[in-house]
Amino acid sequence: MKQAKNLPLAYILTGWLLLGLSTFGFSQQIRTAAEQADLYLPLLYGKKVGVVGNQTSILPQSNSKHLVDFLVEKKVNVTKVFVPEHGFRGTADAGEKVDNSVDAKTGLPIVSLYGNNKKPSADQLKDLDVLVFDLQDVGVRFFTYISTLHYVMEACAEQSKPLILLDRPNPNGNYVDGPILKKGFESFVGMHPIPLVHGLSIGELAQMINGEKWLKEGVQVDLTVIPVSNWNHGMAYELPVKPSPNLPNVLSIRLYPSTCLFEGTVVSLGRGTYFPFQVYGYPHSRFGDFTFTPVGIDGMSKTPPHQDKLCYGRDLRKESLDQSFTLSYLLEAYQRSEMKEKFFNSYFNTLVGTDELKKQILAGKTETEIRATWKQGLQDYAALRRKYLIYP
């Protein structure tokens, strides 16, 4: 596979232009699977249906109607809703406990798949005939919606329940990059031996998980992927809603693979501001000239790192949308810190899915030298990825 790293800005802008023109009828519109009801409603009628969804599960061209509301209107027998991290309406902070509840609008029971119950139980699935999965991924291994996907697939396979996945474009789907997750470093922020930026739609990833028998004991689910229409991996795509409370815009999503690495360090990535993942800093002037003060913000970050402390660092809000994964921000902050081992916290290796990167940084390796060690793994993954592509 030819990797589309460092795409020229003109290429990105062309994607945005085409998407904008489609709105006015000059080209075909991108249509998510949820918007192509004729492809999946016949598979649901006459069945007891569970939906795995959240605030991203909408029909953008239908005034952003929620999938659950749409299915209920279409007389589909939806009996239960399962929700991932951030909850049904997407208002829970990262890592915040999400409780079982009832949806005020529809009266449907809501089952949390975050916290102690990450995998639907046999009892939770026993009264269902089929599950529909519709969550917006951002194409990065540690974004936990794909971990929820894994557990839902596994539960459905074990209980012989078919799974219908409504696919959505990957806003970071134009390239593949980063280290492959190393065996022994599996966690809820990294469950599969894939690169940090995996370059797949969530439907393509589901096919890979199933086909490679990565579920427990190699079980496979009866999987149907409803594809996106008029989209390919080279096209830019702006999400119609925030995929999570702290990814508020296009730039934050493009920077996310790079700046999220600060979660494994002493550095703030801007949680507790209205521009998370678009700045970074620490309470010491050696980190840079830009300043910000993290504060508690309901629905985003109630207790952010370095809360109420003046942080010094860099403002990335003027960075180009022509973004791909880079270690430059991390390496610069590490060098400015002069902290050596204390720069990292215990979460770093779990987040990046390997202990090699930390060792390389401590040894003073450059980004070029570090990237050279990823080459073979990315080449092997490229061959694997080709087997499961739905879109060019």
C-alpha positions in Angstrom: 0.0 0.0 0.0 1.2 3.5 -0.8 0.9 5.6 2.3 -0.7 9.0 1.9 1.5 10.7 4.5 2.0 14.5 4.4 -0.6 15.1 1.7 -0.3 18.5 0.1 -2.6 21.2 1.3 -4.2 21.5 -2.1 -5.2 17.9 -1.9 -6.9 18.3 1.4 -8.7 21.5 0.2 -9.8 19.7 -2.9 -11.6 17.2 -0.7 -13.3 20.0 1.3 -14.3 21.7 -2.0 -15.8 18.6 -3.4 -17.7 18.0 -0.2 -19.0 21.6 -0.2 -20.0 21.4 -3.9 -21.9 18.3 -3.2 -24.1 20.2 -0.8 -25.2 22.4 -3.7 -25.8 19.5 -6.1 -22.7 19.8 -8.2 -21.4 16.4 -7.3 -22.6 13.3 -5.5 -23.0 13.7 -1.7 -21.3 11.5 0.8 -24.0 9.4 2.4 -23.3 7.6 5.6 -24.8 4.1 6.0 -27.4 5.4 8.4 -28.8 7.6 5.6 -29.4 4.7 3.3 -32.3 3.2 5.1 -33.4 1.0 2.2 -30.3 -1.1 2.7 -30.9 -1.9 6.3 -34.5 -1.4 7.3 -35.6 -4.7 5.5 -33.1 -6.5 7.8 -34.7 -5.1 10.9 -38.5 -5.4 10.5 -40.1 -8.1 12.5 -37.2 -8.4 14.8 -36.3 -7.2 18.3 -33.5 -4.7 17.8 -30.7 -3.4 20.0 -28.8 -0.3 19.0 -25.2 0.6 19.9 -25.1 4.3 19.5 -24.4 7.8 20.9 -24.6 11.4 19.8 -22.7 10.6 16.6 -25.4 8.2 15.5 -27.3 10.7 13.3 -28.6 11.1 9.8 -26.8 14.3 8.7 -28.9 15.0 5.7 -32.2 14.6 7.7 -31.7 17.6 10.0 -29.3 15.4 12.1 -32.1 13.1 13.3 -30.8 10.5 15.7 -30.8 6.9 14.4 -32.8 5.7 17.3 -35.5 8.3 16.8 -35.5 7.5 13.1 -35.9 3.7 13.7 -38.7 4.3 16.2 -40.5 6.5 13.6 -40.1 3.8 11.0 -41.8 1.3 13.4 -38.7 -0.8 13.9 -39.0 -2.6 17.2 -36.0 -1.0 19.0 -36.0 -2.5 22.6 -32.7 -1.4 24.0 -29.8 1.0 23.5 -26.1 0.3 24.4 -23.8 3.3 24.8 -20.0 3.7 24.9 -17.7 6.1 26.7 -19.2 9.6 26.9 -22.8 8.2 27.1 -25.8 8.4 24.9 -25.8 12.2 24.4 -22.0 12.5 24.5 -21.8 14.7 27.6 -19.7 12.5 29.9 -16.0 13.4 30.4 -13.3 11.0 29.2 -13.1 8.2 31.7 -16.2 9.3 33.6 -18.6 6.6 34.9 -21.6 6.2 32.6 -24.6 4.7 34.3 -27.5 2.6 33.0 -30.5 4.8 32.5 -33.6 5.5 30.4 -33.7 7.7 27.4 -36.1 10.6 28.2 -37.3 11.0 24.6 -38.1 7.4 23.7 -38.4 5.7 27.1 -35.9 3.0 25.9 -33.5 1.4 28.5 -29.9 2.5 28.1 -27.2 0.1 28.9 -23.7 1.5 29.6 -20.8 -0.3 27.9 -18.2 1.7 29.8 -16.7 1.1 33.2 -17.2 -2.4 34.6 -19.6 -3.6 31.9 -17.6 -3.1 28.6 -19.1 -6.2 27.0 -22.9 -6.9 26.6 -23.8 -9.8 28.8 -25.8 -12.9 27.7 -28.6 -11.6 29.8 -28.6 -8.2 28.1 -28.7 -9.8 24.7 -31.1 -12.7 25.3 -34.3 -10.7 24.3 -32.7 -9.3 21.1 -32.7 -10.8 17.6 -30.1 -8.4 16.1 -27.8 -5.6 17.0 -27.2 -2.4 15.0 -23.8 -0.7 15.6 -23.4 3.0 14.6 -20.6 5.0 16.1 -18.3 7.5 14.6 -14.6 6.5 14.8 -11.7 8.9 14.2 -9.2 6.4 12.9 -6.8 6.2 15.9 -6.1 3.0 17.8 -6.7 4.5 21.3 -10.1 6.0 20.5 -12.2 3.7 22.6 -15.3 3.3 20.3 -13.4 0.6 18.4 -12.7 -1.2 21.7 -16.5 -1.1 22.3 -16.9 -2.5 18.8 -14.6 -5.4 19.6 -16.6 -6.4 22.7 -19.9 -6.0 21.0 -18.7 -8.3 18.2 -17.4 -10.8 20.6 -20.7 -10.8 22.6 -22.8 -11.2 19.5 -20.6 -14.1 18.3 -20.9 -15.9 21.6 -24.7 -15.5 21.8 -25.3 -16.1 18.1 -26.7 -12.7 17.5 -26.1 -11.1 14.0 -24.5 -7.6 13.9 -25.3 -4.9 11.4 -22.7 -2.2 11.3 -23.7 1.1 9.7 -20.4 2.5 8.4 -19.1 6.1 8.5 -16.1 7.9 6.9 -12.9 8.0 8.8 -11.7 11.7 9.1 -8.1 10.4 9.5 -8.6 7.8 6.9 -6.2 9.1 4.2 -3.0 7.6 5.8 -1.5 4.9 8.0 1.2 5.6 10.5 2.8 5.0 13.9 4.0 1.9 15.8 2.1 -1.4 15.7 0.7 -2.4 19.0 3.1 -4.9 20.7 1.8 -8.2 22.1 1.4 -7.9 25.9 0.3 -4.2 25.7 -3.4 -4.8 24.9 -5.8 -2.7 26.8 -9.1 -0.8 26.3 -7.1 1.9 24.6 -5.5 -0.6 22.2 -6.8 -4.1 21.6 -5.5 -5.0 18.1 -2.1 -5.4 16.4 -2.6 -2.3 14.2 -0.8 1.0 13.8 -1.6 4.0 15.9 -3.3 5.5 12.9 -5.0 2.5 11.2 -6.4 4.0 8.0 -9.7 2.0 8.0 -13.4 2.9 8.3 -14.9 1.3 11.3 -16.7 -1.2 9.0 -13.4 -2.2 7.4 -11.8 -2.6 10.8 -14.8 -4.8 11.9 -14.1 -7.0 8.9 -10.4 -7.2 9.9 -11.2 -8.1 13.5 -13.6 -10.8 12.3 -11.5 -12.1 9.4 -8.3 -12.3 11.5 -10.1 -14.0 14.3 -9.0 -11.5 16.9 -12.1 -12.1 19.1 -11.8 -14.3 22.1 -11.1 -17.9 21.2 -11.2 -17.0 17.5 -15.0 -16.7 17.4 -16.5 -14.9 14.4 -19.7 -12.9 14.3 -22.4 -12.9 11.7 -21.4 -9.4 10.4 -23.1 -7.2 7.8 -21.5 -3.9 6.9 -23.7 -1.3 5.3 -21.2 0.9 3.4 -20.8 4.6 3.0 -21.8 5.9 -0.4 -19.6 8.3 -2.5 -16.6 8.3 -0.2 -13.0 7.1 -0.5 -10.0 7.2 1.7 -8.5 10.2 -0.1 -11.5 12.4 0.6 -11.6 14.9 3.5 -14.6 14.6 5.7 -15.8 17.0 8.4 -17.9 15.3 11.1 -21.4 16.7 11.5 -21.2 16.4 15.3 -18.3 16.1 17.8 -17.2 12.5 18.1 -16.5 13.2 21.8 -16.7 16.2 24.1 -13.0 17.1 23.7 -12.7 16.8 19.9 -14.7 20.0 19.0 -13.5 20.6 15.4 -11.7 19.4 12.4 -8.3 20.5 13.5 -8.6 18.8 16.9 -9.4 15.5 15.1 -6.4 15.9 12.7 -4.1 16.7 15.6 -5.5 14.0 17.9 -3.1 11.2 16.9 -0.1 13.4 17.8 -1.2 15.4 20.8 -3.1 12.6 22.6 0.4 11.2 23.4 0.6 13.9 26.0 -1.9 11.9 28.0 1.0 9.7 28.9 3.2 12.6 30.2 3.2 15.4 32.7 2.2 17.8 29.9 -1.4 19.2 29.5 -2.9 18.9 26.0 -5.5 21.5 26.8 -8.1 19.6 28.7 -9.9 22.2 30.7 -9.9 24.7 27.8 -12.2 25.1 24.9 -9.4 24.1 22.5 -8.3 20.6 23.8 -5.8 18.7 21.6 -4.9 21.9 19.9 -2.5 23.3 22.5 0.0 21.8 25.0 1.8 23.1 28.0 3.2 22.7 31.5 3.5 25.0 34.5 7.0 26.2 33.7 8.1 28.9 31.3 10.7 26.7 29.6 7.9 25.0 27.7 7.1 28.0 25.5 5.6 31.5 25.2 1.9 30.6 24.8 0.0 30.4 28.1 -3.3 28.9 29.2 -4.9 27.9 32.5 -6.9 24.7 32.6 -10.2 24.9 34.6 -13.0 22.5 35.3 -15.6 22.5 32.5 -18.8 20.5 32.8 -19.3 18.1 29.9 -15.6 18.4 28.8 -13.2 18.0 31.7 -14.3 18.6 35.3 -10.8 18.0 36.8 -8.2 18.5 34.1 -4.4 18.1 34.6 -2.8 21.2 36.1 -6.2 22.6 37.0 -6.1 26.3 37.8 -2.3 26.5 37.1 -0.8 28.8 34.4 0.7 26.5 31.7 3.4 27.5 29.2 3.7 25.8 25.8 2.5 26.0 22.2 -0.7 27.0 20.5 -1.4 24.7 17.5 -4.7 26.3 16.4 -3.1 27.8 13.3 -1.7 24.6 12.2 -2.7 23.4 8.7 -5.5 20.9 8.2 -2.8 19.1 6.1 -2.0 17.1 9.3 -0.6 13.7 9.7 0.8 11.9 12.8 4.0 13.4 14.1 6.3 13.0 17.1 7.6 16.5 16.8 5.4 18.1 19.5 6.1 15.3 21.9 9.9 15.4 21.3 10.1 19.1 21.6 8.2 19.2 24.9 10.4 16.3 26.2 13.6 18.2 25.3 12.3 21.4 26.8 11.2 19.6 30.0 14.7 18.4 31.0 12.9 15.8 33.1 14.1 12.6 31.5 12.2 9.6 32.9 9.9 11.8 35.0 8.4 13.4 31.9 6.4 10.2 31.3 3.7 8.7 33.5 2.7 5.0 33.9 0.1 5.4 31.1 2.5 6.2 28.3 3.4 2.7 27.2 -0.2 1.5 27.4 -1.3 4.5 25.3 1.2 4.0 22.5 0.9 0.2 22.7 4.6 -0.5 23.1 7.5 0.1 25.5 9.9 0.8 22.6 9.0 4.5 21.9 9.7 5.6 25.5 13.1 3.8 25.4 13.9 5.5 22.1 13.0 9.0 23.3 15.1 8.5 26.5 18.0 7.3 24.3 17.8 10.6 22.3 16.6 9.1 19.1 15.3 11.5 16.4 11.9 11.1 14.8 13.6 9.9 11.6 15.5 7.2 13.5 12.3 6.2 15.4 10.2 6.0 12.3 12.8 3.6 10.7 11.9 1.0 13.3 8.2 1.1 12.3 8.9 0.4 8.6 8.6 -3.3 8.5 5.5 -3.4 10.7 3.8 -0.8 8.6 4.6 -2.8 5.4 3.2 -6.0 6.8 0.1 -4.1 8.0 -0.4 -2.6 4.5 -0.7 -6.0 3.0 -3.2 -7.0 5.7 -5.2 -3.8 5.3 -5.7 -4.4 1.5 -7.6 -7.6 2.2 -10.4 -5.7 4.1 -10.8 -2.4 2.2 -14.3 -1.5 1.1 -13.3 1.9 -0.3 -10.4 2.8 -2.6 
